[in-house]
């Protein structure tokens, strides 16, 4: 039997409508929202991350938004620490919590007792410098040679995760995959999660519509402000979907249509990775959404999360 109430959650791919649906579900449950989105932690990155609106945040209290600057190092270990503190504070006030988002690792960080090794800034900087000098492919090949199990779970272009895997191996003397063994276990009783799924073509169209709306709704102005604040040297900012493309457009290296198309392409790839991650978790009950997204699923999801 679980020693604590299960964590309630609404998860799913980007652009599926889970963020807006999560607000309505949280209201029905009398809960506060704990974000499980790795980019929404950054201040000033609002349009490109589809962060909850001010109106939604006024309706339901949100936690783990705007807790770091874009140039700041922010790890899953820090997220886990802050999220656990938020969950404890919410519980101490007699309120419920609802985790909402699409970052699978952040979801598992608070749903399960995963261990995240400490970071070492000097080692990380050296690896980032190596990636700059030799390119992400060279760094990824190094990871494949030293820890092939970890490499199979990391996208070759994801410099941040490649750097982290090599950093852990250097600092601890243990392969990164050794720490990830717990990720393959899904203890029952820890979490009750509603997953939003939708047909691939429907999600594709929603992604394209959202990306275009982001560019029409302030993406370029937001990126310009971030660049003025010194976002450029940040590895996190360079990799952030949409912000890299917007930066290239502002620098004159690509057209606006190329920026929009590139952002949509990377967003589709992100959605595929998110679904691949969440589909591995047998504790998630899936709810099929249509062209309207998750808005028509809120009653079903609320009932499931309330009653099991």
Residue pairs with C-beta under 8 A, 6 or more apart in sequence:
1 189
2 189
2 190
6 189
6 190
6 191
6 192
7 87
7 97
7 99
7 110
7 111
7 190
7 191
7 192
7 193
8 29
8 31
8 96
8 97
8 98
8 99
8 191
8 192
8 193
8 305
9 36
9 98
9 99
9 100
9 107
9 111
9 191
9 192
9 193
9 194
10 18
10 21
10 22
10 25
10 98
10 99
10 100
10 193
10 194
10 195
10 196
10 294
10 301
10 305
11 18
11 36
11 99
11 100
11 101
11 102
11 104
11 107
11 193
11 194
11 195
11 196
11 278
11 284
12 18
12 102
12 195
12 196
12 197
12 274
12 275
12 278
12 294
13 102
13 196
13 197
13 203
13 270
13 271
13 272
13 274
13 275
14 50
14 102
14 207
14 267
14 270
14 271
14 274
15 50
15 203
15 206
15 207
15 210
15 267
15 271
15 293
16 102
16 196
16 197
16 198
16 203
16 206
16 271
16 289
16 293
16 294
17 196
17 206
17 289
17 292
17 293
17 294
17 295
18 100
18 101
18 102
18 196
18 294
19 50
19 52
19 56
19 100
19 101
20 56
20 293
20 294
20 295
21 196
21 293
21 294
21 295
21 297
21 298
21 301
22 33
22 98
22 100
23 33
23 52
23 56
23 59
23 60
24 295
24 298
24 302
25 31
25 98
25 194
25 298
25 301
25 302
25 305
26 32
26 33
26 60
26 98
26 100
27 59
27 60
28 298
28 299
28 302
28 306
29 96
29 98
29 302
29 305
29 306
30 95
30 96
31 60
31 95
31 96
31 97
31 98
32 60
32 61
32 62
32 63
32 90
32 95
32 96
32 97
32 98
33 52
33 60
33 61
33 62
33 63
33 97
33 98
33 99
33 100
34 62
34 63
34 64
34 83
34 86
34 87
34 90
34 97
34 98
34 99
34 100
34 110
35 41
35 52
35 62
35 63
35 64
35 65
35 99
35 100
35 101
36 64
36 83
36 99
36 100
36 101
36 102
36 103
36 106
36 107
36 110
37 49
37 101
37 102
37 103
37 106
38 76
38 79
38 103
38 105
38 106
39 45
39 48
39 49
39 240
39 241
40 49
40 51
40 52
40 64
40 65
40 66
40 101
41 64
41 65
41 66
41 67
41 68
41 74
41 79
42 49
42 66
42 68
42 69
42 70
42 72
42 74
42 236
43 66
43 67
43 68
43 69
43 70
44 69
44 70
44 222
44 225
44 226
44 229
45 51
45 70
45 222
45 226
45 240
45 243
46 222
47 214
47 217
47 218
47 219
47 222
48 214
48 219
48 222
48 223
48 240
48 241
48 242
48 243
48 246
49 240
50 210
50 214
51 65
52 62
52 65
56 62
57 65
63 83
63 86
63 90
64 79
64 82
64 83
64 86
67 74
67 82
68 74
70 226
70 229
70 231
70 234
70 236
70 237
70 240
71 229
71 230
71 231
71 233
71 234
71 236
71 237
73 119
73 121
73 124
74 236
75 116
75 119
75 164
76 105
76 106
76 109
76 116
77 116
77 117
77 118
77 119
79 106
79 109
80 109
80 110
80 114
80 116
83 106
83 109
83 110
84 110
86 97
87 97
87 110
90 96
90 97
91 97
98 305
99 107
99 110
99 111
99 193
101 107
102 274
103 274
104 274
104 277
104 278
104 281
105 277
107 193
107 278
108 114
108 183
108 281
109 116
111 190
111 191
111 193
112 182
112 185
112 186
112 187
112 190
112 191
113 182
114 182
114 183
115 179
115 182
116 179
117 168
117 171
117 172
117 179
118 171
119 167
119 171
120 167
120 170
120 171
123 167
123 170
123 171
124 163
124 164
124 167
127 139
127 163
127 166
127 167
127 170
128 159
128 163
128 235
130 138
130 139
131 138
131 139
131 159
131 162
131 163
136 156
136 157
136 159
136 162
137 156
139 159
139 162
139 163
139 166
140 151
140 154
140 156
140 162
142 166
143 150
143 151
143 154
143 162
143 165
143 166
144 151
146 166
146 169
146 175
147 165
147 169
147 175
147 176
147 177
149 175
149 177
149 180
150 165
150 175
150 176
150 177
150 180
151 165
153 177
153 180
154 161
154 162
154 165
155 161
155 269
155 273
156 162
158 239
159 235
159 239
160 235
160 236
160 239
163 235
164 176
165 176
166 176
168 174
168 176
168 179
169 175
169 176
186 281
186 282
186 283
188 283
190 283
191 283
192 283
192 304
192 305
192 308
193 281
193 283
193 284
193 285
194 284
194 285
194 287
194 297
194 301
194 304
194 305
195 278
195 284
195 285
195 286
195 287
196 286
196 287
196 289
196 293
196 294
196 297
197 275
197 286
197 287
197 288
197 289
198 206
198 288
198 289
198 290
198 293
202 289
202 290
202 291
203 268
203 271
204 268
205 291
206 291
206 293
207 264
207 267
207 268
207 271
208 264
210 267
211 242
211 260
211 263
211 264
211 267
212 260
214 242
214 263
215 246
215 256
215 259
215 260
215 263
219 242
219 246
220 246
220 249
220 250
223 231
223 242
223 243
223 246
223 247
223 250
224 250
226 237
226 243
227 247
227 250
231 237
231 243
232 238
232 247
237 243
237 244
238 244
238 247
241 263
241 266
241 267
241 270
242 263
242 266
242 267
245 254
245 258
245 259
245 260
245 262
245 263
245 266
246 259
246 263
248 254
248 259
249 255
249 256
249 258
249 259
254 262
278 284
285 304
287 294
287 297
287 300
287 301
287 304
289 296
289 297
290 296
294 301
